[in-house]
Amino acid sequence: MMKFGMSEPMAQAYADMAVAKDAGLDNGVTRTPEGSTPTSFRQWCRDVLRPAVLG
């Protein structure tokens, strides 16, 4: 990454993030019906984010 212009600290941060993701970082919280909503991310983007961005 540094070869393509990224600073050493940023390249290290990306490498650390990849290692953490490989180690299961995203598996920290198991989705359950009690801990999630029926709204998909795509639906939330349509219903909430898009109107907020467009004003």
PDB file of N, H, CA, C and O in Angstrom:
ATOM      1  N   MET A   1       0.824  -1.190   0.000  1.00  0.00           N
ATOM      2  CA  MET A   1       0.000   0.000   0.000  1.00  0.00           C
ATOM      3  C   MET A   1       0.869   1.256   0.000  1.00  0.00           C
ATOM      4  O   MET A   1       0.537   2.255  -0.638  1.00  0.00           O
ATOM      5  N   MET A   2       1.973   1.192   0.716  1.00  0.00           N
ATOM      6  H   MET A   2       2.243   0.380   1.234  1.00  0.00           H
ATOM      7  CA  MET A   2       2.876   2.337   0.735  1.00  0.00           C
ATOM      8  C   MET A   2       3.471   2.574  -0.645  1.00  0.00           C
ATOM      9  O   MET A   2       3.774   3.708  -1.016  1.00  0.00           O
ATOM     10  N   LYS A   3       3.633   1.507  -1.391  1.00  0.00           N
ATOM     11  H   LYS A   3       3.387   0.586  -1.089  1.00  0.00           H
ATOM     12  CA  LYS A   3       4.173   1.606  -2.750  1.00  0.00           C
ATOM     13  C   LYS A   3       3.272   2.478  -3.632  1.00  0.00           C
ATOM     14  O   LYS A   3       3.735   3.088  -4.596  1.00  0.00           O
ATOM     15  N   PHE A   4       1.983   2.527  -3.288  1.00  0.00           N
ATOM     16  H   PHE A   4       1.607   2.031  -2.505  1.00  0.00           H
ATOM     17  CA  PHE A   4       1.027   3.308  -4.071  1.00  0.00           C
ATOM     18  C   PHE A   4       0.705   4.656  -3.430  1.00  0.00           C
ATOM     19  O   PHE A   4      -0.271   5.307  -3.806  1.00  0.00           O
ATOM     20  N   GLY A   5       1.532   5.078  -2.454  1.00  0.00           N
ATOM     21  H   GLY A   5       2.324   4.550  -2.149  1.00  0.00           H
ATOM     22  CA  GLY A   5       1.400   6.416  -1.902  1.00  0.00           C
ATOM     23  C   GLY A   5       0.755   6.518  -0.533  1.00  0.00           C
ATOM     24  O   GLY A   5       0.607   7.623  -0.010  1.00  0.00           O
ATOM     25  N   MET A   6       0.367   5.401   0.062  1.00  0.00           N
ATOM     26  H   MET A   6       0.487   4.504  -0.363  1.00  0.00           H
ATOM     27  CA  MET A   6      -0.255   5.452   1.377  1.00  0.00           C
ATOM     28  C   MET A   6       0.836   5.646   2.429  1.00  0.00           C
ATOM     29  O   MET A   6       1.929   5.094   2.300  1.00  0.00           O
ATOM     30  N   SER A   7       0.543   6.424   3.463  1.00  0.00           N
ATOM     31  H   SER A   7      -0.345   6.872   3.567  1.00  0.00           H
ATOM     32  CA  SER A   7       1.519   6.621   4.526  1.00  0.00           C
ATOM     33  C   SER A   7       1.705   5.320   5.310  1.00  0.00           C
ATOM     34  O   SER A   7       0.835   4.450   5.297  1.00  0.00           O
ATOM     35  N   GLU A   8       2.833   5.197   5.983  1.00  0.00           N
ATOM     36  H   GLU A   8       3.541   5.904   5.994  1.00  0.00           H
ATOM     37  CA  GLU A   8       3.104   3.984   6.754  1.00  0.00           C
ATOM     38  C   GLU A   8       2.063   3.754   7.853  1.00  0.00           C
ATOM     39  O   GLU A   8       1.601   2.623   8.007  1.00  0.00           O
ATOM     40  N   PRO A   9       1.669   4.791   8.635  1.00  0.00           N
ATOM     41  CA  PRO A   9       0.641   4.546   9.664  1.00  0.00           C
ATOM     42  C   PRO A   9      -0.701   4.093   9.064  1.00  0.00           C
ATOM     43  O   PRO A   9      -1.381   3.245   9.641  1.00  0.00           O
ATOM     44  N   MET A  10      -1.070   4.642   7.937  1.00  0.00           N
ATOM     45  H   MET A  10      -0.518   5.331   7.468  1.00  0.00           H
ATOM     46  CA  MET A  10      -2.335   4.253   7.311  1.00  0.00           C
ATOM     47  C   MET A  10      -2.257   2.822   6.777  1.00  0.00           C
ATOM     48  O   MET A  10      -3.206   2.051   6.922  1.00  0.00           O
ATOM     49  N   ALA A  11      -1.142   2.473   6.170  1.00  0.00           N
ATOM     50  H   ALA A  11      -0.372   3.099   6.053  1.00  0.00           H
ATOM     51  CA  ALA A  11      -0.952   1.112   5.674  1.00  0.00           C
ATOM     52  C   ALA A  11      -0.998   0.121   6.831  1.00  0.00           C
ATOM     53  O   ALA A  11      -1.584  -0.954   6.706  1.00  0.00           O
ATOM     54  N   GLN A  12      -0.387   0.477   7.950  1.00  0.00           N
ATOM     55  H   GLN A  12       0.089   1.351   8.052  1.00  0.00           H
ATOM     56  CA  GLN A  12      -0.416  -0.400   9.133  1.00  0.00           C
ATOM     57  C   GLN A  12      -1.833  -0.534   9.667  1.00  0.00           C
ATOM     58  O   GLN A  12      -2.241  -1.621  10.076  1.00  0.00           O
ATOM     59  N   ALA A  13      -2.585   0.555   9.669  1.00  0.00           N
ATOM     60  H   ALA A  13      -2.254   1.438   9.337  1.00  0.00           H
ATOM     61  CA  ALA A  13      -3.973   0.510  10.137  1.00  0.00           C
ATOM     62  C   ALA A  13      -4.808  -0.417   9.263  1.00  0.00           C
ATOM     63  O   ALA A  13      -5.611  -1.194   9.778  1.00  0.00           O
ATOM     64  N   TYR A  14      -4.630  -0.345   7.966  1.00  0.00           N
ATOM     65  H   TYR A  14      -3.977   0.287   7.547  1.00  0.00           H
ATOM     66  CA  TYR A  14      -5.353  -1.242   7.052  1.00  0.00           C
ATOM     67  C   TYR A  14      -4.968  -2.695   7.298  1.00  0.00           C
ATOM     68  O   TYR A  14      -5.827  -3.577   7.306  1.00  0.00           O
ATOM     69  N   ALA A  15      -3.678  -2.943   7.498  1.00  0.00           N
ATOM     70  H   ALA A  15      -2.980  -2.227   7.492  1.00  0.00           H
ATOM     71  CA  ALA A  15      -3.221  -4.306   7.756  1.00  0.00           C
ATOM     72  C   ALA A  15      -3.798  -4.816   9.075  1.00  0.00           C
ATOM     73  O   ALA A  15      -4.245  -5.961   9.157  1.00  0.00           O
ATOM     74  N   ASP A  16      -3.790  -3.975  10.102  1.00  0.00           N
ATOM     75  H   ASP A  16      -3.428  -3.045  10.035  1.00  0.00           H
ATOM     76  CA  ASP A  16      -4.356  -4.365  11.398  1.00  0.00           C
ATOM     77  C   ASP A  16      -5.846  -4.656  11.281  1.00  0.00           C
ATOM     78  O   ASP A  16      -6.346  -5.603  11.889  1.00  0.00           O
ATOM     79  N   MET A  17      -6.551  -3.849  10.505  1.00  0.00           N
ATOM     80  H   MET A  17      -6.145  -3.080  10.011  1.00  0.00           H
ATOM     81  CA  MET A  17      -7.982  -4.061  10.320  1.00  0.00           C
ATOM     82  C   MET A  17      -8.243  -5.393   9.614  1.00  0.00           C
ATOM     83  O   MET A  17      -9.162  -6.122   9.986  1.00  0.00           O
ATOM     84  N   ALA A  18      -7.448  -5.709   8.609  1.00  0.00           N
ATOM     85  H   ALA A  18      -6.701  -5.117   8.307  1.00  0.00           H
ATOM     86  CA  ALA A  18      -7.624  -6.975   7.895  1.00  0.00           C
ATOM     87  C   ALA A  18      -7.402  -8.157   8.825  1.00  0.00           C
ATOM     88  O   ALA A  18      -8.145  -9.136   8.776  1.00  0.00           O
ATOM     89  N   VAL A  19      -6.384  -8.071   9.670  1.00  0.00           N
ATOM     90  H   VAL A  19      -5.780  -7.275   9.709  1.00  0.00           H
ATOM     91  CA  VAL A  19      -6.113  -9.149  10.630  1.00  0.00           C
ATOM     92  C   VAL A  19      -7.282  -9.295  11.601  1.00  0.00           C
ATOM     93  O   VAL A  19      -7.712 -10.412  11.890  1.00  0.00           O
ATOM     94  N   ALA A  20      -7.795  -8.179  12.104  1.00  0.00           N
ATOM     95  H   ALA A  20      -7.445  -7.272  11.869  1.00  0.00           H
ATOM     96  CA  ALA A  20      -8.912  -8.218  13.049  1.00  0.00           C
ATOM     97  C   ALA A  20     -10.167  -8.808  12.402  1.00  0.00           C
ATOM     98  O   ALA A  20     -10.879  -9.587  13.035  1.00  0.00           O
ATOM     99  N   LYS A  21     -10.437  -8.448  11.167  1.00  0.00           N
ATOM    100  H   LYS A  21      -9.859  -7.815  10.654  1.00  0.00           H
ATOM    101  CA  LYS A  21     -11.598  -8.996  10.472  1.00  0.00           C
ATOM    102  C   LYS A  21     -11.429 -10.495  10.250  1.00  0.00           C
ATOM    103  O   LYS A  21     -12.386 -11.256  10.396  1.00  0.00           O
ATOM    104  N   ASP A  22     -10.224 -10.922   9.898  1.00  0.00           N
ATOM    105  H   ASP A  22      -9.446 -10.305   9.780  1.00  0.00           H
ATOM    106  CA  ASP A  22      -9.959 -12.351   9.720  1.00  0.00           C
ATOM    107  C   ASP A  22     -10.118 -13.115  11.032  1.00  0.00           C
ATOM    108  O   ASP A  22     -10.458 -14.298  11.032  1.00  0.00           O
ATOM    109  N   ALA A  23      -9.871 -12.432  12.146  1.00  0.00           N
ATOM    110  H   ALA A  23      -9.595 -11.471  12.146  1.00  0.00           H
ATOM    111  CA  ALA A  23      -9.975 -13.068  13.465  1.00  0.00           C
ATOM    112  C   ALA A  23     -11.402 -13.058  13.995  1.00  0.00           C
ATOM    113  O   ALA A  23     -11.652 -13.561  15.090  1.00  0.00           O
ATOM    114  N   GLY A  24     -12.352 -12.491  13.232  1.00  0.00           N
ATOM    115  H   GLY A  24     -12.149 -12.083  12.342  1.00  0.00           H
ATOM    116  CA  GLY A  24     -13.755 -12.535  13.645  1.00  0.00           C
ATOM    117  C   GLY A  24     -14.301 -11.262  14.255  1.00  0.00           C
ATOM    118  O   GLY A  24     -15.303 -11.305  14.968  1.00  0.00           O
ATOM    119  N   LEU A  25     -13.675 -10.141  13.996  1.00  0.00           N
ATOM    120  H   LEU A  25     -12.861 -10.107  13.416  1.00  0.00           H
ATOM    121  CA  LEU A  25     -14.138  -8.864  14.550  1.00  0.00           C
ATOM    122  C   LEU A  25     -15.631  -8.638  14.315  1.00  0.00           C
ATOM    123  O   LEU A  25     -16.342  -8.177  15.207  1.00  0.00           O
ATOM    124  N   ASP A  26     -16.099  -8.962  13.115  1.00  0.00           N
ATOM    125  H   ASP A  26     -15.521  -9.337  12.390  1.00  0.00           H
ATOM    126  CA  ASP A  26     -17.499  -8.707  12.771  1.00  0.00           C
ATOM    127  C   ASP A  26     -18.463  -9.704  13.409  1.00  0.00           C
ATOM    128  O   ASP A  26     -19.678  -9.557  13.275  1.00  0.00           O
ATOM    129  N   ASN A  27     -17.944 -10.701  14.091  1.00  0.00           N
ATOM    130  H   ASN A  27     -16.957 -10.821  14.200  1.00  0.00           H
ATOM    131  CA  ASN A  27     -18.798 -11.704  14.714  1.00  0.00           C
ATOM    132  C   ASN A  27     -19.022 -11.423  16.196  1.00  0.00           C
ATOM    133  O   ASN A  27     -19.456 -12.306  16.936  1.00  0.00           O
ATOM    134  N   GLY A  28     -18.733 -10.214  16.629  1.00  0.00           N
ATOM    135  H   GLY A  28     -18.380  -9.496  16.029  1.00  0.00           H
ATOM    136  CA  GLY A  28     -18.839  -9.859  18.041  1.00  0.00           C
ATOM    137  C   GLY A  28     -20.243  -9.902  18.595  1.00  0.00           C
ATOM    138  O   GLY A  28     -20.435 -10.216  19.770  1.00  0.00           O
ATOM    139  N   VAL A  29     -21.221  -9.596  17.778  1.00  0.00           N
ATOM    140  H   VAL A  29     -21.065  -9.341  16.824  1.00  0.00           H
ATOM    141  CA  VAL A  29     -22.613  -9.589  18.237  1.00  0.00           C
ATOM    142  C   VAL A  29     -23.425 -10.455  17.288  1.00  0.00           C
ATOM    143  O   VAL A  29     -23.460 -10.218  16.080  1.00  0.00           O
ATOM    144  N   THR A  30     -24.067 -11.450  17.847  1.00  0.00           N
ATOM    145  H   THR A  30     -24.038 -11.643  18.828  1.00  0.00           H
ATOM    146  CA  THR A  30     -24.902 -12.331  17.048  1.00  0.00           C
ATOM    147  C   THR A  30     -26.255 -11.681  16.828  1.00  0.00           C
ATOM    148  O   THR A  30     -26.880 -11.205  17.776  1.00  0.00           O
ATOM    149  N   ARG A  31     -26.708 -11.659  15.594  1.00  0.00           N
ATOM    150  H   ARG A  31     -26.201 -12.046  14.824  1.00  0.00           H
ATOM    151  CA  ARG A  31     -28.033 -11.094  15.300  1.00  0.00           C
ATOM    152  C   ARG A  31     -29.114 -12.015  15.829  1.00  0.00           C
ATOM    153  O   ARG A  31     -29.092 -13.224  15.601  1.00  0.00           O
ATOM    154  N   THR A  32     -30.052 -11.426  16.534  1.00  0.00           N
ATOM    155  H   THR A  32     -30.070 -10.443  16.720  1.00  0.00           H
ATOM    156  CA  THR A  32     -31.204 -12.154  17.051  1.00  0.00           C
ATOM    157  C   THR A  32     -32.445 -11.333  16.765  1.00  0.00           C
ATOM    158  O   THR A  32     -32.329 -10.133  16.515  1.00  0.00           O
ATOM    159  N   PRO A  33     -33.626 -11.930  16.791  1.00  0.00           N
ATOM    160  CA  PRO A  33     -34.850 -11.146  16.597  1.00  0.00           C
ATOM    161  C   PRO A  33     -35.001 -10.033  17.639  1.00  0.00           C
ATOM    162  O   PRO A  33     -35.535  -8.964  17.344  1.00  0.00           O
ATOM    163  N   GLU A  34     -34.528 -10.298  18.852  1.00  0.00           N
ATOM    164  H   GLU A  34     -34.094 -11.167  19.092  1.00  0.00           H
ATOM    165  CA  GLU A  34     -34.642  -9.287  19.914  1.00  0.00           C
ATOM    166  C   GLU A  34     -33.674  -8.121  19.715  1.00  0.00           C
ATOM    167  O   GLU A  34     -33.931  -7.012  20.183  1.00  0.00           O
ATOM    168  N   GLY A  35     -32.570  -8.370  19.028  1.00  0.00           N
ATOM    169  H   GLY A  35     -32.361  -9.271  18.649  1.00  0.00           H
ATOM    170  CA  GLY A  35     -31.544  -7.348  18.880  1.00  0.00           C
ATOM    171  C   GLY A  35     -31.469  -6.716  17.517  1.00  0.00           C
ATOM    172  O   GLY A  35     -30.507  -6.005  17.226  1.00  0.00           O
ATOM    173  N   SER A  36     -32.443  -6.946  16.673  1.00  0.00           N
ATOM    174  H   SER A  36     -33.225  -7.524  16.908  1.00  0.00           H
ATOM    175  CA  SER A  36     -32.418  -6.370  15.338  1.00  0.00           C
ATOM    176  C   SER A  36     -33.832  -5.998  14.907  1.00  0.00           C
ATOM    177  O   SER A  36     -34.812  -6.358  15.559  1.00  0.00           O
ATOM    178  N   THR A  37     -33.915  -5.283  13.815  1.00  0.00           N
ATOM    179  H   THR A  37     -33.119  -4.991  13.285  1.00  0.00           H
ATOM    180  CA  THR A  37     -35.212  -4.862  13.302  1.00  0.00           C
ATOM    181  C   THR A  37     -35.476  -5.555  11.973  1.00  0.00           C
ATOM    182  O   THR A  37     -34.552  -6.075  11.348  1.00  0.00           O
ATOM    183  N   PRO A  38     -36.728  -5.565  11.541  1.00  0.00           N
ATOM    184  CA  PRO A  38     -37.030  -6.181  10.254  1.00  0.00           C
ATOM    185  C   PRO A  38     -36.628  -5.308   9.061  1.00  0.00           C
ATOM    186  O   PRO A  38     -36.706  -5.749   7.915  1.00  0.00           O
ATOM    187  N   THR A  39     -36.205  -4.085   9.329  1.00  0.00           N
ATOM    188  H   THR A  39     -36.142  -3.727  10.260  1.00  0.00           H
ATOM    189  CA  THR A  39     -35.832  -3.164   8.258  1.00  0.00           C
ATOM    190  C   THR A  39     -34.446  -3.519   7.727  1.00  0.00           C
ATOM    191  O   THR A  39     -33.486  -3.614   8.492  1.00  0.00           O
ATOM    192  N   SER A  40     -34.350  -3.714   6.421  1.00  0.00           N
ATOM    193  H   SER A  40     -35.130  -3.637   5.800  1.00  0.00           H
ATOM    194  CA  SER A  40     -33.047  -3.993   5.813  1.00  0.00           C
ATOM    195  C   SER A  40     -32.268  -2.687   5.671  1.00  0.00           C
ATOM    196  O   SER A  40     -32.842  -1.599   5.727  1.00  0.00           O
ATOM    197  N   PHE A  41     -30.979  -2.809   5.489  1.00  0.00           N
ATOM    198  H   PHE A  41     -30.513  -3.693   5.443  1.00  0.00           H
ATOM    199  CA  PHE A  41     -30.147  -1.625   5.283  1.00  0.00           C
ATOM    200  C   PHE A  41     -30.591  -0.876   4.029  1.00  0.00           C
ATOM    201  O   PHE A  41     -30.647   0.354   4.020  1.00  0.00           O
ATOM    202  N   ARG A  42     -30.901  -1.619   2.981  1.00  0.00           N
ATOM    203  H   ARG A  42     -30.855  -2.618   2.988  1.00  0.00           H
ATOM    204  CA  ARG A  42     -31.352  -0.997   1.731  1.00  0.00           C
ATOM    205  C   ARG A  42     -32.636  -0.195   1.957  1.00  0.00           C
ATOM    206  O   ARG A  42     -32.772   0.922   1.458  1.00  0.00           O
ATOM    207  N   GLN A  43     -33.568  -0.767   2.705  1.00  0.00           N
ATOM    208  H   GLN A  43     -33.457  -1.674   3.110  1.00  0.00           H
ATOM    209  CA  GLN A  43     -34.828  -0.076   2.977  1.00  0.00           C
ATOM    210  C   GLN A  43     -34.589   1.173   3.816  1.00  0.00           C
ATOM    211  O   GLN A  43     -35.184   2.219   3.557  1.00  0.00           O
ATOM    212  N   TRP A  44     -33.722   1.069   4.820  1.00  0.00           N
ATOM    213  H   TRP A  44     -33.239   0.220   5.030  1.00  0.00           H
ATOM    214  CA  TRP A  44     -33.401   2.227   5.653  1.00  0.00           C
ATOM    215  C   TRP A  44     -32.795   3.337   4.805  1.00  0.00           C
ATOM    216  O   TRP A  44     -33.118   4.510   4.995  1.00  0.00           O
ATOM    217  N   CYS A  45     -31.921   2.976   3.872  1.00  0.00           N
ATOM    218  H   CYS A  45     -31.658   2.024   3.717  1.00  0.00           H
ATOM    219  CA  CYS A  45     -31.322   3.978   2.989  1.00  0.00           C
ATOM    220  C   CYS A  45     -32.392   4.696   2.179  1.00  0.00           C
ATOM    221  O   CYS A  45     -32.350   5.917   2.027  1.00  0.00           O
ATOM    222  N   ARG A  46     -33.359   3.928   1.653  1.00  0.00           N
ATOM    223  H   ARG A  46     -33.393   2.936   1.776  1.00  0.00           H
ATOM    224  CA  ARG A  46     -34.445   4.535   0.869  1.00  0.00           C
ATOM    225  C   ARG A  46     -35.335   5.426   1.725  1.00  0.00           C
ATOM    226  O   ARG A  46     -35.683   6.537   1.325  1.00  0.00           O
ATOM    227  N   ASP A  47     -35.703   4.932   2.909  1.00  0.00           N
ATOM    228  H   ASP A  47     -35.420   4.030   3.234  1.00  0.00           H
ATOM    229  CA  ASP A  47     -36.691   5.624   3.739  1.00  0.00           C
ATOM    230  C   ASP A  47     -36.126   6.766   4.572  1.00  0.00           C
ATOM    231  O   ASP A  47     -36.814   7.760   4.802  1.00  0.00           O
ATOM    232  N   VAL A  48     -34.881   6.638   5.027  1.00  0.00           N
ATOM    233  H   VAL A  48     -34.322   5.830   4.840  1.00  0.00           H
ATOM    234  CA  VAL A  48     -34.320   7.603   5.964  1.00  0.00           C
ATOM    235  C   VAL A  48     -33.163   8.398   5.370  1.00  0.00           C
ATOM    236  O   VAL A  48     -33.183   9.629   5.364  1.00  0.00           O
ATOM    237  N   LEU A  49     -32.164   7.690   4.875  1.00  0.00           N
ATOM    238  H   LEU A  49     -32.148   6.691   4.880  1.00  0.00           H
ATOM    239  CA  LEU A  49     -30.949   8.369   4.415  1.00  0.00           C
ATOM    240  C   LEU A  49     -31.171   9.220   3.179  1.00  0.00           C
ATOM    241  O   LEU A  49     -30.766  10.382   3.141  1.00  0.00           O
ATOM    242  N   ARG A  50     -31.812   8.648   2.168  1.00  0.00           N
ATOM    243  H   ARG A  50     -32.140   7.704   2.199  1.00  0.00           H
ATOM    244  CA  ARG A  50     -32.005   9.392   0.910  1.00  0.00           C
ATOM    245  C   ARG A  50     -32.762  10.694   1.111  1.00  0.00           C
ATOM    246  O   ARG A  50     -32.316  11.730   0.620  1.00  0.00           O
ATOM    247  N   PRO A  51     -33.913  10.683   1.828  1.00  0.00           N
ATOM    248  CA  PRO A  51     -34.610  11.961   2.052  1.00  0.00           C
ATOM    249  C   PRO A  51     -33.762  12.958   2.854  1.00  0.00           C
ATOM    250  O   PRO A  51     -33.829  14.163   2.611  1.00  0.00           O
ATOM    251  N   ALA A  52     -32.974  12.462   3.803  1.00  0.00           N
ATOM    252  H   ALA A  52     -32.920  11.484   4.001  1.00  0.00           H
ATOM    253  CA  ALA A  52     -32.140  13.364   4.587  1.00  0.00           C
ATOM    254  C   ALA A  52     -31.068  14.014   3.724  1.00  0.00           C
ATOM    255  O   ALA A  52     -30.778  15.201   3.876  1.00  0.00           O
ATOM    256  N   VAL A  53     -30.483  13.243   2.824  1.00  0.00           N
ATOM    257  H   VAL A  53     -30.718  12.279   2.701  1.00  0.00           H
ATOM    258  CA  VAL A  53     -29.424  13.778   1.953  1.00  0.00           C
ATOM    259  C   VAL A  53     -30.003  14.742   0.918  1.00  0.00           C
ATOM    260  O   VAL A  53     -29.419  15.786   0.629  1.00  0.00           O
ATOM    261  N   LEU A  54     -31.147  14.380   0.371  1.00  0.00           N
ATOM    262  H   LEU A  54     -31.622  13.532   0.606  1.00  0.00           H
ATOM    263  CA  LEU A  54     -31.742  15.220  -0.666  1.00  0.00           C
ATOM    264  C   LEU A  54     -32.440  16.455  -0.094  1.00  0.00           C
ATOM    265  O   LEU A  54     -32.747  17.395  -0.827  1.00  0.00           O
ATOM    266  N   GLY A  55     -32.687  16.448   1.210  1.00  0.00           N
ATOM    267  H   GLY A  55     -32.437  15.684   1.805  1.00  0.00           H
ATOM    268  CA  GLY A  55     -33.267  17.612   1.862  1.00  0.00           C
ATOM    269  C   GLY A  55     -34.706  17.677   1.689  1.00  0.00           C
ATOM    270  O   GLY A  55     -35.345  18.606   2.183  1.00  0.00           O
TER     271      GLY A  55
END
